[in-house]
Amino acid sequence: MYFSEYLKFAIIFAVLIIVQVSFIWLIAISNYNITPDLVIVLVIYIGITRGQIPGMISGFIAGLTMDLLNGSFIGLLALSYSVAGFIAGYFSYTDSSKSSVKRSIIGIMFLCTVVAYSIFFWIYYQGVSISYGEVFMKFVLTTSIYTLVFGVLLTLFSNVIETKK
């Protein structure tokens, strides 16, 4: 990647992190404490378009930044986002396989978010008297699905922009 691409992704990450930390409560389902995670959508995008290592590194940097801003469990989001970026990198496409990856982007995004949130919530709720099945149903699936809604919207938006070029 060139320096301009790094700079572009750094700016997008900064904007998404600011939105995630400051304004995400506006669209949260507050009765159940479910919020979409906009940052992981970009981590997955970088993993798919750039490969495993850039996806993992961007996930680590974004996750560590989010951990430092949130102030709890330093490194937990960094681990979760790194794993999501690395898994997304398995589906990295070449020009010949680009259309098949685009068709399956929803499944890839769902897989990556479920794995990342499973790691996050499993560690976060250690020592609490909630079973893993309950954590999975209440937090992992709901957050993954809510994040997937925004991921689908972003994918549709990027497809519209790409077809106009």
HELIX and SHEET records of a PDB file:
HELIX    1   1 PHE A    3  SER A   22  1                                  20    
HELIX    2   2 ILE A   24  ILE A   27  5                                   4    
HELIX    3   3 LEU A   38  ARG A   50  1                                  13    
HELIX    4   4 GLN A   52  ASN A   70  1                                  19    
HELIX    5   5 LEU A   76  TYR A   90  1                                  15    
HELIX    6   6 LYS A   98  ARG A  103  1                                   6    
HELIX    7   7 ILE A  105  TYR A  124  1                                  20    
HELIX    8   8 TYR A  132  VAL A  135  1                                   4    
HELIX    9   9 PHE A  136  VAL A  140  3                                   5    
HELIX   10  10 LEU A  141  LYS A  164  1                                  24    
END                                                                             
